[in-house]
Every structure is written in C-alpha cells, then in structure tokens.
Amino acid sequence: QVQLVESGGGLVQTGGSLRLSCAASGRTFGSDAVGWFRQAPGKEREFVAAIRWSADSPFYGDSVKGRFTVSRDLAKNTVYLQMNSLKPEDTAVYYCAGGSGATLREITDYKYWGQGTQVTVSS
C-alpha cells in the first residue's frame, strides 16, 4: 500500500512562490511515478506535473510549463512541486498521486492519492 501526504499549501499573492511536498511511504511496488494534479471549484481535476522515481525526467501540463518544477528526493521518498510566478488561476486543491499508468498524465494512470492541499493565489 502506498500512502501519500501533501503539505506546503497556503495563501500567496500573485507572482509569489510556494513549494508543495508529497511524502510517500510504501512506494516500492505498484507506483513508478508521482504526479501532481489540481482541482479548482467547479472544474475537472487537471494534470500539473509528474516525475518517475527511477529517472529524473519530469514533465508538465501546458498551463504550468516554465513556472513549476517537480523534483524528487529518493532518500526522503518525497516529491516536491516548486511553484513560481503564481497566478490567481493557479488557485486549487493540489493532489499528489502514485501510479504506473501508460502516460502518467491521466487520472486513471494513478492508483494512490493524497488528501490534497489548498493553494490560494490572491490578486
């Protein structure tokens, strides 16, 4: 069983930065990668970024390219999402997820989900 716990959300002004953390336990099996998704009120859950445990080759959703960076610390079993140049439209609940799906960009690629952390960007 993979367990994921997010932290680091909060309130920030437009143009500010936040770093989210996703601490994983029991990650060894059934979870090749960690992905970040977000969901704003009334909207579908959206892919943000993902990174594989075995390779430092992250990839991103179009709306965050150039502003967000995903990284991993293998010793700590933790994945980070550094968010810079934040905009009000980045306001959402951010989830990390563990999975082994084909693309790692779809919700269905992930089996394990954290509880989510709220990010609010004020204008």
LUMDOVO-855321 format. One line per field, with one value per residue (C-alpha): residue number from 1; z, x, y; residue in one letter. Coordinates in steps of 0.2 Angstrom, whole numbers, plus 5000, padded with zeros to 4 digits. Example, Ala and Ser with C-alpha at 12.3 -4.5 7.8 and 13.67 -1.06 7.14 Angstrom:
LUMDOVO-855321
k: 1 | 2 .
pz: 5039 | 5036 .
px: 5062 | 5068 .
py: 4978 | 4995 .
r: A | S .
***
This chain:
LUMDOVO-855321
k: 1 | 2 | 3 | 4 | 5 | 6 | 7 | 8 | 9 | 10 | 11 | 12 | 13 | 14 | 15 | 16 | 17 | 18 | 19 | 20 | 21 | 22 | 23 | 24 | 25 | 26 | 27 | 28 | 29 | 30 | 31 | 32 | 33 | 34 | 35 | 36 | 37 | 38 | 39 | 40 | 41 | 42 | 43 | 44 | 45 | 46 | 47 | 48 | 49 | 50 | 51 | 52 | 53 | 54 | 55 | 56 | 57 | 58 | 59 | 60 | 61 | 62 | 63 | 64 | 65 | 66 | 67 | 68 | 69 | 70 | 71 | 72 | 73 | 74 | 75 | 76 | 77 | 78 | 79 | 80 | 81 | 82 | 83 | 84 | 85 | 86 | 87 | 88 | 89 | 90 | 91 | 92 | 93 | 94 | 95 | 96 | 97 | 98 | 99 | 100 | 101 | 102 | 103 | 104 | 105 | 106 | 107 | 108 | 109 | 110 | 111 | 112 | 113 | 114 | 115 | 116 | 117 | 118 | 119 | 120 | 121 | 122 | 123 .
pz: 5000 | 4995 | 5006 | 5001 | 5012 | 5004 | 5013 | 5009 | 5003 | 5008 | 5003 | 4992 | 4982 | 4963 | 4957 | 4973 | 4976 | 4986 | 4987 | 4990 | 4997 | 4994 | 5007 | 5001 | 5011 | 5005 | 4987 | 4981 | 4972 | 4961 | 4959 | 4946 | 4947 | 4957 | 4948 | 4954 | 4949 | 4954 | 4955 | 4956 | 4962 | 4948 | 4937 | 4932 | 4940 | 4929 | 4927 | 4933 | 4933 | 4936 | 4939 | 4939 | 4954 | 4943 | 4931 | 4933 | 4918 | 4924 | 4913 | 4914 | 4909 | 4897 | 4909 | 4921 | 4910 | 4914 | 4931 | 4940 | 4944 | 4950 | 4959 | 4970 | 4985 | 4984 | 5002 | 5009 | 4997 | 4994 | 4978 | 4978 | 4967 | 4966 | 4960 | 4955 | 4947 | 4954 | 4946 | 4953 | 4941 | 4950 | 4964 | 4968 | 4979 | 4974 | 4975 | 4973 | 4967 | 4964 | 4949 | 4935 | 4920 | 4902 | 4900 | 4919 | 4913 | 4916 | 4932 | 4928 | 4927 | 4946 | 4960 | 4976 | 4980 | 4994 | 5004 | 4994 | 5000 | 4996 | 4986 | 4985 | 4975 | 4978 | 4965 .
px: 5000 | 5007 | 5002 | 5005 | 5004 | 5004 | 5010 | 5015 | 4999 | 4993 | 4989 | 5001 | 5000 | 5001 | 5019 | 5023 | 5030 | 5026 | 5033 | 5022 | 5029 | 5022 | 5029 | 5027 | 5028 | 5027 | 5032 | 5042 | 5029 | 5015 | 5020 | 5033 | 5030 | 5022 | 5010 | 5003 | 4985 | 4974 | 4956 | 4948 | 4930 | 4918 | 4932 | 4939 | 4955 | 4969 | 4986 | 5000 | 5017 | 5024 | 5041 | 5047 | 5056 | 5068 | 5073 | 5075 | 5064 | 5049 | 5035 | 5022 | 5005 | 5004 | 4997 | 5012 | 5027 | 5041 | 5034 | 5033 | 5046 | 5044 | 5059 | 5061 | 5072 | 5075 | 5082 | 5067 | 5054 | 5047 | 5042 | 5042 | 5032 | 5040 | 5028 | 5034 | 5026 | 5009 | 4993 | 4975 | 4970 | 4983 | 4971 | 4965 | 4967 | 4983 | 4984 | 4999 | 4996 | 5006 | 5004 | 5011 | 5000 | 5005 | 5005 | 5006 | 4995 | 4978 | 4969 | 4967 | 4986 | 4986 | 4981 | 4985 | 4980 | 4984 | 4971 | 4976 | 4982 | 4974 | 4983 | 4976 | 4983 | 4976 | 4976 .
py: 5000 | 5017 | 5032 | 5050 | 5065 | 5083 | 5098 | 5116 | 5124 | 5141 | 5159 | 5169 | 5184 | 5185 | 5182 | 5173 | 5156 | 5140 | 5123 | 5108 | 5092 | 5074 | 5062 | 5044 | 5028 | 5010 | 5017 | 5002 | 4992 | 4997 | 5015 | 5020 | 5039 | 5053 | 5065 | 5082 | 5086 | 5101 | 5104 | 5121 | 5123 | 5118 | 5111 | 5095 | 5088 | 5094 | 5086 | 5098 | 5088 | 5071 | 5063 | 5045 | 5038 | 5029 | 5044 | 5062 | 5066 | 5077 | 5083 | 5096 | 5102 | 5116 | 5128 | 5127 | 5125 | 5137 | 5141 | 5125 | 5112 | 5095 | 5086 | 5071 | 5066 | 5047 | 5047 | 5055 | 5047 | 5064 | 5073 | 5092 | 5104 | 5121 | 5134 | 5151 | 5166 | 5161 | 5167 | 5168 | 5154 | 5143 | 5143 | 5125 | 5110 | 5101 | 5082 | 5071 | 5053 | 5037 | 5026 | 5017 | 5021 | 5022 | 5041 | 5047 | 5062 | 5055 | 5052 | 5034 | 5032 | 5033 | 5022 | 5031 | 5048 | 5060 | 5071 | 5087 | 5104 | 5120 | 5134 | 5151 | 5165 | 5182 | 5195 .
r: Q | V | Q | L | V | E | S | G | G | G | L | V | Q | T | G | G | S | L | R | L | S | C | A | A | S | G | R | T | F | G | S | D | A | V | G | W | F | R | Q | A | P | G | K | E | R | E | F | V | A | A | I | R | W | S | A | D | S | P | F | Y | G | D | S | V | K | G | R | F | T | V | S | R | D | L | A | K | N | T | V | Y | L | Q | M | N | S | L | K | P | E | D | T | A | V | Y | Y | C | A | G | G | S | G | A | T | L | R | E | I | T | D | Y | K | Y | W | G | Q | G | T | Q | V | T | V | S | S .
***
